[in-house]
Amino acid sequence: MGRLFGTDGARGIANTELTCELATNIGRAAAYVLTEKTTEKPKVLIGKDTRVSSNMLEMALAAGLCSVGADVVLVGFVPTPAIAFLVQDREADAGIMISASHNPCEFNGIKIFDSNGYKLPDSLEAEIEALVLDDMSPIKYPVGGDVGSVFVRNDYVHFYIDHIVKSVGTDLSGLKIAIDCANGCASYTAQTIFSRLGAECEFMHSSPNGVNINARCGSTHMEDLIDYVNGHDVDLGLAFDGDSDRCLAVDENGKLIDGDKMIAIFANDMKSRGVLKKDTAVVTVMTNLGFKHFARKNGITVKETTVGDRYVLEEMLKCGYNIGGEQSGHIIFKDFANTGDGQLSGAMLASIIKKSGKPASEIASIMTAFPQTLLNIKANDAMKKAIKENKKIIDYIASINDSLKDKGRVLVRASGTEPLIRIMLEGENIGEIKGLANKIADYIKENC
């Protein structure tokens, strides 16, 4: 796996890279680091997504946590944002989500939240990593009644559902919505949430079997949802990923509304209601140039971070902003959540459509996206290092970027969660930027 924690927790192929032994040790180390100042027996929540390996890793994590004296509460199949909410709402000392988010079923991951429902900062992840990879000797193992216990609370998810419904606060009756649950966690929550909000919904990919999570469905594979919307009379299509912390949308004409456009819609709506704090939206370096044009036109300040919703949240917390997110559909409503929440985002978008009386296509037209291409190339650690340190590669990428002047840009970065280098270009001519992306990919391969 290389470094234990990437941009979104520890992640790898379950049972070969992310093994039961490793999960047990992560549980031990996390309990030690997060609860060493706790005088009473700590309580840690564990949630999971629907991939087949989640049950196995849940048991391993629970064993590790109990072995250092923590009580474990298993809350079942829940979205990642549910754990972020419940760990604070249920007054737990920490929360762990077992999920590889949008990745295929053979992958899995471990995301850790502190007692306030925030993903761990790099410094705490480094402490856990040092224990797991270098030296577990500081951890003490209790005996007798001091060993932790395991409790099952499948009802906890209803506290999260209540929170989403209350946060949206809009009657969505009269709206017809197609919803793709990615055969993931939303399969257990979306129907209740949107039914309680009053929408008429058609659900697809909502029958998880352990291996079909994200399989040609959900927010990373929009084709089925687009086809459905094009063939039916609906007002909106929504697609979540496996752990439902992302949402992408489709307007009534079957046209994609990505995360950039959704953030633009939310920021514009919040500004019009006087609730957009400091008139600012936080986005990442991957955000389309069209967002900056939209923001400038509408008097909204843009703050930019590196890729990863954790870094978006850090900027929001540091400066007191209340909307931010990523093109991929991670969107954080800080007034209501401590992490990206796909179902909250989707319901909020439906709420704006309902209150405005305008179709989704008209609402999304406030931002015009520049043509953008994204090319992924498989990369080992040496290649990832080269794009940061190899002067020939750095200079070549810079020359391509300079050639686009102010009408486009190049961004090349190593994925924090997958063995990939991502090459993104924006410009006025899609054929030109696709050709340039391939040239950069070839140059990287030739010079690594």
C-alpha positions in Angstrom: 0.0 0.0 0.0 3.0 2.4 0.4 2.1 5.2 2.7 -0.8 4.0 5.0 -3.0 7.1 4.8 -3.8 8.9 1.5 -6.1 11.9 0.9 -9.1 9.9 2.1 -8.0 7.4 4.8 -6.2 4.1 4.4 -7.2 2.3 1.2 -6.2 -0.7 -0.8 -7.3 -4.0 -2.2 -9.1 -5.8 0.6 -7.4 -9.0 2.0 -4.1 -8.4 0.1 -3.2 -4.8 0.8 -5.8 -3.9 3.4 -5.7 -7.1 5.4 -7.5 -8.1 8.6 -4.2 -7.9 10.5 -3.6 -4.3 9.3 -7.2 -3.3 10.1 -6.9 -4.7 13.6 -3.7 -2.7 14.2 -5.2 0.4 12.8 -8.1 0.0 15.3 -5.6 -0.4 18.1 -3.5 2.5 17.1 -6.5 4.8 16.4 -8.0 4.0 19.8 -4.7 4.7 21.5 -4.1 8.0 19.7 -7.6 9.4 19.8 -8.6 8.3 23.4 -5.3 8.4 25.4 -6.6 11.3 27.4 -10.0 9.7 28.1 -10.5 8.5 31.7 -13.6 6.5 31.0 -13.9 3.6 28.6 -14.0 5.2 25.1 -16.8 4.6 22.7 -16.1 4.2 18.9 -18.7 4.0 16.2 -18.1 1.8 13.1 -20.1 2.1 9.9 -19.6 0.3 6.6 -20.5 0.4 3.0 -22.0 -2.5 1.0 -18.9 -4.2 -0.5 -18.4 -7.8 0.5 -15.1 -7.2 2.4 -16.7 -4.6 4.7 -18.0 -7.2 7.2 -14.6 -8.9 7.4 -12.8 -5.6 8.1 -15.5 -4.5 10.5 -14.8 -7.5 12.7 -11.1 -7.0 12.5 -11.4 -3.3 13.5 -13.8 -4.1 16.3 -11.3 -6.7 17.7 -8.5 -4.2 17.6 -10.5 -1.5 19.3 -11.8 -3.8 22.0 -8.3 -5.2 22.6 -7.1 -1.8 23.9 -10.2 -1.2 26.0 -12.6 0.7 23.7 -16.3 -0.1 23.4 -17.4 -0.5 19.8 -20.9 0.4 18.5 -21.7 -1.2 15.1 -24.2 1.0 13.2 -24.4 -1.1 10.1 -24.6 0.1 6.4 -24.6 3.8 6.6 -23.2 6.7 4.4 -19.8 8.1 5.4 -21.5 11.5 6.3 -23.7 9.6 8.7 -20.7 8.5 10.8 -19.4 12.1 10.7 -22.7 13.3 12.1 -23.4 10.4 14.5 -20.0 10.4 16.3 -20.9 13.9 17.6 -24.6 13.4 17.9 -24.2 10.2 19.9 -21.3 11.6 21.9 -18.8 9.0 20.8 -15.0 9.5 21.2 -14.3 8.5 17.6 -15.9 7.1 14.4 -14.6 4.8 11.7 -16.1 4.3 8.3 -15.2 1.2 6.3 -15.4 2.3 2.6 -13.4 2.8 -0.6 -15.9 5.4 -1.7 -16.2 5.4 -5.5 -13.7 2.6 -6.1 -14.6 -1.0 -7.4 -15.6 -3.7 -4.9 -12.2 -5.3 -4.6 -10.9 -2.1 -2.9 -11.8 -1.0 0.6 -10.7 1.7 3.0 -10.8 2.9 6.6 -11.7 6.5 7.3 -11.4 7.8 10.8 -13.3 10.7 12.4 -12.5 12.5 15.7 -15.1 13.2 18.4 -16.3 16.3 16.6 -17.0 14.4 13.4 -14.0 15.7 11.5 -11.6 13.6 9.4 -8.3 13.4 11.1 -5.6 16.0 10.3 -2.3 14.8 8.8 -0.6 15.0 12.1 -2.9 12.5 13.9 -2.8 10.2 10.9 1.0 10.3 11.1 0.8 9.2 14.7 -1.4 6.3 13.9 0.7 5.4 10.9 3.9 5.4 13.0 2.4 3.0 15.6 1.1 0.6 12.9 4.1 0.6 10.7 7.0 1.2 13.1 6.3 0.4 16.8 3.2 -0.8 18.5 4.9 -1.2 21.9 3.4 2.0 23.5 0.0 0.4 23.3 -1.1 -1.4 26.5 -3.6 -4.3 26.5 -6.1 -4.5 29.3 -7.5 -7.7 30.8 -10.7 -8.8 32.6 -13.5 -6.3 32.6 -11.3 -3.6 31.1 -11.5 -5.2 27.7 -13.9 -3.5 25.3 -17.4 -4.7 24.4 -19.3 -4.7 21.1 -22.8 -3.3 20.7 -25.1 -3.2 17.6 -27.2 -0.2 17.0 -28.9 -0.4 13.6 -31.3 2.3 14.7 -28.6 5.0 14.8 -29.1 5.7 11.1 -32.5 7.2 11.8 -30.9 10.0 13.8 -28.9 10.8 10.6 -32.0 10.6 8.4 -33.9 13.0 10.7 -31.0 15.4 10.5 -31.0 15.5 6.7 -34.7 16.0 6.5 -34.6 18.8 9.0 -31.6 20.5 7.4 -33.3 20.6 3.9 -36.6 21.8 5.4 -38.4 22.0 2.0 -41.5 20.1 0.8 -40.4 18.6 -2.4 -43.9 17.3 -3.4 -44.6 17.7 -7.1 -41.0 17.0 -8.1 -40.1 13.8 -9.9 -36.6 12.6 -9.2 -34.6 9.7 -10.6 -32.0 8.5 -8.1 -29.0 6.2 -8.7 -27.8 4.7 -5.4 -24.7 3.1 -6.9 -25.7 -0.2 -5.1 -24.1 1.5 -2.1 -25.1 3.0 1.3 -27.7 5.3 -0.2 -29.7 2.1 -1.0 -30.5 2.0 2.8 -31.3 5.7 3.3 -32.3 7.6 0.2 -35.8 6.2 -0.2 -36.7 7.2 3.4 -35.1 10.7 3.1 -36.6 11.7 -0.2 -40.0 10.1 0.6 -40.2 12.1 3.8 -39.3 15.2 1.9 -42.3 14.5 -0.4 -40.6 13.9 -3.7 -41.9 11.3 -6.2 -38.8 9.1 -6.9 -37.7 6.3 -9.1 -34.7 4.4 -7.7 -32.1 2.5 -9.7 -29.0 0.5 -8.7 -30.4 0.2 -5.2 -30.0 -3.6 -4.7 -26.5 -4.2 -3.3 -25.1 -7.7 -3.3 -21.6 -7.1 -2.1 -19.9 -6.9 -5.4 -22.0 -4.6 -7.5 -21.2 -1.4 -5.6 -20.2 1.4 -8.1 -20.3 -1.2 -10.9 -21.2 0.8 -14.0 -23.5 2.9 -11.9 -23.5 5.9 -9.5 -21.7 9.2 -9.8 -18.7 7.7 -11.6 -20.8 6.1 -14.3 -23.7 8.5 -15.2 -24.8 6.8 -18.4 -27.7 4.8 -17.0 -29.1 7.8 -15.1 -28.8 10.0 -18.2 -30.5 7.4 -20.3 -33.3 7.1 -17.8 -33.9 10.8 -17.6 -33.9 11.1 -21.4 -36.6 8.5 -21.6 -38.9 9.6 -18.8 -40.6 12.8 -17.6 -38.5 13.7 -14.6 -37.4 17.1 -13.1 -34.0 15.9 -11.9 -31.6 13.0 -11.7 -29.3 12.4 -8.8 -26.4 9.9 -8.6 -24.4 9.0 -5.4 -21.2 7.1 -5.0 -20.8 3.9 -2.9 -20.6 5.7 0.4 -22.8 8.5 -0.6 -20.5 11.4 0.2 -20.7 12.5 -3.4 -23.5 13.6 -5.6 -23.7 14.5 -9.3 -26.9 15.6 -11.0 -28.7 15.5 -14.4 -31.1 18.2 -15.5 -34.5 17.4 -17.0 -32.9 17.2 -20.5 -30.4 14.6 -19.4 -27.4 17.1 -19.2 -24.8 16.6 -16.5 -24.7 19.0 -13.6 -21.3 18.3 -12.0 -20.0 19.4 -8.6 -18.6 22.7 -9.9 -22.0 23.7 -11.2 -23.8 22.5 -8.1 -21.5 24.6 -5.9 -22.1 27.6 -8.1 -25.9 27.0 -7.7 -25.6 26.7 -4.0 -23.3 29.7 -3.5 -25.5 31.8 -5.7 -28.6 30.8 -3.8 -27.0 31.3 -0.4 -25.7 34.8 -1.4 -29.2 35.8 -2.6 -30.5 34.8 0.8 -27.7 36.6 2.7 -26.3 33.4 4.3 -23.1 32.9 2.2 -20.5 33.7 4.8 -17.9 36.3 3.6 -19.5 35.8 0.1 -17.0 33.1 -0.5 -16.9 29.5 -1.9 -14.0 27.1 -1.4 -13.0 24.9 -4.3 -10.0 22.9 -5.4 -7.4 23.3 -8.1 -9.4 20.9 -10.2 -12.4 23.3 -10.4 -13.3 24.4 -13.8 -12.2 27.9 -15.0 -15.8 28.6 -15.7 -16.5 28.6 -12.0 -14.1 31.5 -11.5 -15.9 33.4 -14.3 -19.2 32.8 -12.7 -17.9 33.9 -9.3 -16.4 37.1 -10.6 -19.7 38.0 -12.4 -21.8 37.4 -9.2 -19.5 39.0 -6.6 -18.4 35.7 -5.0 -14.8 35.3 -3.8 -13.1 32.0 -4.7 -10.7 30.3 -2.3 -8.7 27.4 -3.8 -7.1 24.4 -2.1 -5.3 21.2 -3.1 -7.5 18.2 -4.1 -9.4 16.5 -1.3 -12.5 17.5 0.6 -10.5 17.3 3.9 -8.4 20.3 2.6 -11.6 22.1 1.5 -12.9 21.7 5.0 -9.7 22.8 6.6 -9.9 26.1 4.7 -13.6 26.5 5.6 -12.9 26.0 9.3 -9.9 28.2 9.3 -11.7 31.2 7.8 -15.4 30.6 8.7 -16.7 29.8 5.2 -19.9 27.7 4.8 -19.9 26.2 1.3 -17.2 24.4 -0.5 -16.4 21.2 -2.4 -15.0 19.5 -5.5 -16.0 18.9 -9.1 -16.4 15.2 -8.3 -19.4 16.0 -6.2 -18.0 16.2 -2.6 -19.9 19.3 -1.4 -19.7 20.5 2.2 -22.6 22.5 3.7 -20.7 23.6 6.9 -23.9 24.9 8.5 -25.2 21.3 8.5 -22.3 18.8 8.1 -18.7 18.3 8.7 -17.9 16.4 5.5 -19.3 16.0 2.0 -22.8 14.6 2.0 -24.3 13.4 -1.3 -27.9 13.0 -0.2 -27.8 16.4 1.5 -26.4 18.0 -1.6 -29.0 16.3 -3.9 -31.9 17.3 -1.6 -30.6 20.8 -1.4 -30.5 21.1 -5.2 -34.0 19.7 -5.4 -35.1 22.3 -2.8 -33.7 25.2 -4.9 -35.6 23.8 -8.0 -38.8 23.5 -6.0 -38.6 27.0 -4.4 -37.6 28.8 -7.6 -40.2 27.1 -9.9 -37.5 27.0 -12.5 -36.2 23.9 -14.3 -32.9 22.4 -13.4 -31.4 23.4 -16.8 -32.1 27.0 -16.2 -30.7 27.0 -12.7 -27.5 25.3 -13.9 -27.1 27.8 -16.7 -25.6 30.4 -14.3 -22.2 28.8 -14.9 -20.7 27.9 -18.3 -17.9 25.3 -18.1 -14.8 25.4 -20.2 -14.2 22.2 -22.2 -12.1 19.9 -20.0 -10.4 16.6 -20.5 -9.0 14.3 -17.8 -6.5 11.5 -18.7 -5.4 9.0 -16.1 -2.2 7.0 -16.5 -1.2 4.1 -14.3 1.7 5.1 -12.1 4.0 3.7 -9.5 5.5 5.7 -6.7 8.6 6.6 -8.8 6.4 8.1 -11.5 4.4 10.0 -8.9 7.6 11.4 -7.5 9.0 12.3 -10.9 6.2 14.7 -11.8 7.1 16.7 -8.7 10.9 16.5 -8.9 12.0 15.7 -12.5 12.9 19.1 -14.0 12.5 17.9 -17.6 8.9 16.8 -16.9 8.1 19.9 -14.9 9.4 22.2 -17.6 7.6 20.4 -20.4 4.3 20.6 -18.5 4.9 24.3 -17.8 5.6 25.0 -21.5 2.2 23.4 -22.5 0.5 25.4 -19.8 2.1 28.7 -21.1 1.0 27.9 -24.6 -2.6 28.1 -23.5 -2.1 31.5 -22.0 -5.2 32.8 -20.2 -7.6 30.7 -22.3 -6.8 27.4 -20.6 -4.6 25.6 -18.1 -2.8 22.3 -17.3 -2.9 20.5 -14.0 -0.9 17.2 -13.5 -1.1 15.5 -10.1 -0.6 12.2 -8.5 -3.8 10.5 -7.1 -3.9 10.2 -3.3 -6.1 7.2 -3.4 -5.2 5.2 -6.5 -2.0 4.2 -8.5 -2.6 6.9 -11.0 -1.3 10.2 -12.4 -4.2 12.5 -13.4 -3.6 14.9 -16.3 -6.3 17.6 -16.6 -6.5 20.3 -19.3 -9.0 23.0 -19.9 -9.3 25.2 -23.0 -11.5 26.5 -25.7 -10.9 23.6 -28.2 -11.6 20.1 -26.9 -9.6 18.5 -29.7 -6.6 20.5 -29.0 -6.5 19.9 -25.2 -7.1 16.1 -25.7 -4.1 16.1 -28.0 -2.0 18.0 -25.5 -3.1 15.7 -22.7 -1.8 12.7 -24.7 1.5 14.4 -25.4 2.0 15.1 -21.7 1.2 11.4 -20.8 3.6 10.1 -23.4 6.3 12.5 -22.2 5.9 11.4 -18.6 6.1 7.7 -19.6 9.2 8.3 -21.7 11.1 10.2 -19.0 10.3 8.2 -15.9 
